């Protein structure tokens, strides 16, 4: 078992002669919620597809829990902006569908009915547990056409996490929702993070590791414990987009008031470092996550 849920090593990607991503280096610990921001067309989706395994990089390597990603696999889950639900299945059936495909076969369902029905009962029970985790225990029997956008997106999140992946990718998952639903789902992610903290305190490996692409800077800093900025606006930008920003974020609890003024300084720094095409700088100027983490660890270890 690796100390990292995700490792991206020297990843570069090109489309023909056009270089999209240049030498991406990234390590994510289990239990982290990492937000990825950047200008349109900077390669955020290309990076997600590479991690998912659907679009292998031109060069470099991706590992989840130490295992190389060569193609789509159960170590990496994804939730898209458009809900990936089956209209003919209710909520608990949608969530359990991945388990059905993973743990049963057509021949089992045809010739080993008793064993299949026992597994199906277990799958539906796990599905209900996950729906409870995302606040939908009362909607297990509802079909997608009976659910709001926020409810459907919660089902999609449960659908991804029930497979126990090492990391879940969120591709602008709340972009199509109204403000109230968006805030509700942001609180859901904060609750996941609190569960991760509890798992660490109890010596368990955290279950919810998330890499989330968003275009909302407030959302990125509010729900994540770390923000990464992809951009071509650096001194080697002709070689492709790189990680030009990587810093920790303040940690919020679901019960904390939504006071975005607390991180206005970091938001302004992000705008300048990642989105300002007139501000060309060394690509490592704002990549300080690991040095800040080491600094914090040293302060904690100092005798009082």
N, C-alpha and C positions, 0 to 999 in steps of 0.2 A: 504493500500500500504506500503510495507516494504522499509526501507532505503537502503536495499541491493538488487541488481538484483539476486545475487546468494549467498547462504550460504551452506557450507559443514560443518557438525557438527560431530566430532568424527568418521569419516568414516574409517573403516577397511575392507579389503577384502582378502579372502583366496580361494585358489583352493585346496580342500582336506586339507592336513596338511601344505601346503605351503602358508605362509602369504605373500601376494603381497604388500598391503598397510597397514600402521599402523597409526591410529589416525590422519587422515588428517583434519585439521581445516582451513577453507578458507572463507573469505567474500570478495565479489566484489561489488563495487558501480556501479550504473547505469552510463554508459558513459566511463567506464574504458576499455582499451585494455590490457589484461594480457597475457603475453607469458609464456608458460610452457616448460621447457627444462629438459633433464636428459638423462642418459646413456640408451642404448637399453635394453629393458626388465625390466625397472624400474617401470612400471605400469602406464605410461602416458595414454595409450589407455584404460586401465582398468578404470582409473578415468573418462575419457571422456564418456565411455559407461555407467558408473554409473550416471553421470549427465544427460545424454541423456535419461536414464530410461530403456535402453535395457538390462542392466546387474546390477540389484540392489545389493548394497553392503552387505557384510556379517553382518555388524553392522554399526550404525550411521544413519544420516539423511541428505537429500539434499532438499533445498527449493529454489524456484525461485520466487522472489517478495513475499516471505512469504508463498508460497503454496508448500506443500510437493510434491516431484517427486516420483511417484509410477510406472510410465510407460511412454513411449514416449507421448509427448503432445506438443501443439503449443507454450508453453512458452519457449521451447528450440529448436533452429534450429541447423543444422549442415551442413558443407561443407567439403566433403572428397577430398582426393588427386585426385581420379579418378572421373571425372565429372559425376554427377548424372542427366543427361539430357535424355529426350526421343527423339530418332532419328526421329520419325514421327511428331514432333511438332517443329515449328519455335521458335525463341528466345522469342517473347512476349507470345506465347502460353505456352512455358515451364515455364516461370516466373509466369504466372497467374494460372497454373494448381492447385496449392495448394488452392488458393481461391475458385476455382471451386468445389473442393472436400469438402471444409469446409462450403461453403454457399449455395450449391445446392445439390439436391438429384436426383437419377435416375428418380423417379416419377415426380419431378418438371420438369426435362428436357423433359419428355415424355408428360405430360398432362398440364403443365403451361408454354407453350412455350414463351408467351409474357413476363412473369415475368423473365424467364430464360434468354431470349435474352437481356433484360434490364440489368440484373446482369452481363452477359457476356461482354457487352459493358463497364460497369464500371470496371470489372476485367482487361480487356485489356488496358484501359486507365491508371489504376494504374501500370500495368506491364510496359508500355512505360515510365512512370515517373521514375520507378526504374531503367530501362535500361539506361535512361538518367543520373541518379545518378552515374552509374558505367561506363559512357562514351561510351555507345553502342546505342545511340539513332538512329544511321544510320543503325543498324544491326537487327532491330526488326523482319524483315521478313526472316532472314537467318536461315537455318537448321544447326544442329550440324556438319554435314559433310562439310559445307561451312565455318566453323569458325576455327580459330587458337586455340591452347591450352589456351592461355591467354584469348581469347574472351569467350570460353566455361566456364572457371572458373569464369569470371565476371558474366555470366548468372547464374551460380550456386549460387554465392553470392547474386544476386538480388532475386533469387528463395527463398533463406532462409529468407532474410530480409522483403520481402513483407508480410509475415505472422505476422509481428510485434512481434517477440518473445522477451522475457525479456533478453535473452542472446543467442548468436550464437557461436557455437563451430567450430573452424577451425582445422581440423586434417591434419597437414602438407599440406596445400592446394596448395602451390606453388612448392612442391618438384619435380614435373614432368616437370616443365617449364624451358626454357632456361633463361640465366641470364637477358637478356633485358626484357623479359615478366615478370620475377619475380620482377624486379625493378619497372616496371610499376604498378604492383598490390600492391606493398608495398606503393607506392605513393597514391594509392586509399585508403588504410587503414589510411594513414596520413590525407587525406582529410575528411574521416569519423570522425577522432578525432577532427579536426578543427570544424566540424559541431556540435560535442558534446559540445565543449567549448562555441560556440555561443549559444547553447540551454541553457546552465547553466547561461550565462550572462543575458539571457532574462527571466530567471525564469522558463524555461520549463525542463521537464525530458528528458535527452539525449536519442536518439533512438538507438545508436549503441554501445552495450555492447558486448565485444568479449573475448573469452578465446581461445587462439591459441597455439596449439602444434607445435613446430618447432625444427629441429636439428641444425639450423643455429644460432649461438650466435649473429652474427652481425645483422641479421634480427630481432631477439628477442628484442635486446636493441634499435634498430632503430625505429621499428613501435609501440612498446608497451610503456605504461607509468609505467609498473611494470613487473618485471620478477620473476617467481617462479621456483625453482629448486627441482626436485624430485630425491632422491638418497637413496641407502642402505648404503652408505659409511659414517656411523655415529656410535656412541657408542652403539646404540640399533638396529643396522642394521639387526640382526638376527630375529627381530620382523616384518621386512618388510620395504619398502621404505617410507620415510617421506619427508615432505617439509623441506629441509635443507637450503634453500635460498629464501628470499622474500624481495626484495628491490625495491624502485622506480627507474625509468630510466629517463634520460634527455628527454625533450620534443622537437621534431623536427617538423618543418613546411614543407609542400611539396616543398616550395620554397628554403629551406635551402640546401646548398651544401652537398653532401653525404661524409662527412668527418668522417670516422669510427675511426680515431685517437682520436676523442673527448671522446670516451668511452672505450679506450683500457684498462684502469685500471679496469673498471668494468668487462670487458670481461675476463681478466686474473683472477680476483677474482672468477668469475663464474666457470671457468675451474678448479680451485683449489677446491672450496667448493663443487662442484656437481659431477665432473667427475674424480677426482684423487682418485683412490681406495686405495692409500697408506696414504691418509690424513684422518684419522679417528678423528672426533671431536664431540662435543656436537651438537645435531640436531638443537638447537636454536641459535647457534653462529651467523649465518648470517640471521636470521629471524627478521628483524628490520623495516619492512615497516610501521607498525602502530606507533612505537615510533618515527620514522623519520617524519611521517605525523603530529603527535601531536606536535613535536618540531617546524615544519614549521608553524603550526597554531598559536602557542604561539608567534613566532617571528613576524608574521603578525599582531597579536593583540596588540603587545607592542606599547605604545605611542611614537611618534616621537619627 
